[in-house]
Amino acid sequence: MRLAIMAHDGLGRAVLPAHAPLDGDTIFAAATGFRPMSDPVIELTELGHYATQVMARAIARGVYEAAALPVPGAQPSWRDRFVTSG
């Protein structure tokens, strides 16, 4: 649970406003238990740091890769608005 809470900070880095009352954002984390942690405090802190960065990067990548809906009057994608060719 702590890892998912820490990963949630990545949402706050990538989306403004984040953590709104009715936005429905939920993040899950899973562990295999493959090996025990030698130092749980340090290792969980490191994992949480990486989880935050990965979450923010995944959101940014999703926005960049998204395409506009193929319907008249649809909102343009980020790339349609801000990326120039050449």
C-alpha positions as CSV (number, residue, x, y, z in Angstrom):
1,M,0.0,0.0,0.0
2,R,2.8,2.4,0.8
3,L,4.3,2.0,-2.6
4,A,1.0,2.9,-4.4
5,I,0.7,5.9,-2.1
6,M,4.2,7.0,-3.1
7,A,3.5,6.3,-6.8
8,H,0.5,8.6,-6.5
9,D,2.8,11.5,-6.1
10,G,3.8,11.0,-9.8
11,L,0.2,11.9,-10.6
12,G,0.6,15.2,-8.8
13,R,3.8,15.9,-10.8
14,A,2.1,15.3,-14.2
15,V,-1.5,16.4,-13.8
16,L,-2.8,19.7,-12.5
17,P,-5.0,19.7,-10.6
18,A,-4.4,16.3,-9.1
19,H,-6.3,14.5,-6.3
20,A,-9.6,16.2,-7.0
21,P,-12.5,14.9,-4.9
22,L,-14.3,13.1,-7.8
23,D,-11.6,12.4,-10.4
24,G,-11.4,8.6,-9.6
25,D,-7.7,8.3,-9.8
26,T,-6.5,5.0,-8.3
27,I,-3.0,3.4,-8.4
28,F,-2.3,-0.2,-7.5
29,A,1.1,-1.8,-6.7
30,A,1.9,-5.5,-6.5
31,A,4.8,-7.5,-5.1
32,T,5.9,-11.0,-5.9
33,G,7.7,-11.6,-2.6
34,F,10.5,-13.1,-4.6
35,R,13.1,-12.0,-2.1
36,P,12.9,-10.4,1.3
37,M,14.1,-6.8,1.6
38,S,17.5,-6.5,3.3
39,D,16.6,-3.0,4.6
40,P,12.9,-2.4,4.2
41,V,13.0,1.4,5.0
42,I,15.8,2.2,2.5
43,E,14.5,-0.2,-0.2
44,L,10.9,1.0,0.0
45,T,12.1,4.6,-0.2
46,E,14.0,3.8,-3.3
47,L,11.1,1.9,-4.9
48,G,8.8,4.7,-4.0
49,H,11.1,7.2,-5.6
50,Y,11.2,5.2,-8.8
51,A,7.5,4.6,-8.8
52,T,6.9,8.4,-8.6
53,Q,9.1,9.0,-11.5
54,V,7.7,6.1,-13.6
55,M,4.1,7.3,-13.0
56,A,4.8,10.9,-14.0
57,R,6.7,9.7,-17.1
58,A,4.0,7.3,-18.1
59,I,1.3,10.0,-17.9
60,A,3.5,12.4,-19.9
61,R,4.1,9.7,-22.5
62,G,0.4,8.9,-22.8
63,V,-0.4,12.6,-23.4
64,Y,2.3,12.8,-26.0
65,E,1.3,9.6,-27.8
66,A,-2.5,10.3,-27.7
67,A,-4.3,11.0,-30.9
68,A,-7.3,13.2,-31.4
69,L,-10.7,11.6,-31.7
70,P,-11.7,11.1,-35.4
71,V,-14.9,13.2,-35.1
72,P,-15.7,16.7,-36.2
73,G,-15.0,19.3,-33.6
74,A,-12.8,17.0,-31.4
75,Q,-10.2,18.5,-29.2
76,P,-6.8,18.4,-30.9
77,S,-4.1,16.2,-29.5
78,W,-1.1,17.6,-27.7
79,R,1.1,16.8,-30.8
80,D,-1.4,18.4,-33.1
81,R,-1.2,21.6,-31.1
82,F,2.5,21.8,-30.1
83,V,4.8,19.7,-32.3
84,T,6.0,21.2,-35.5
85,S,7.6,19.1,-38.2
86,G,11.2,19.6,-39.2
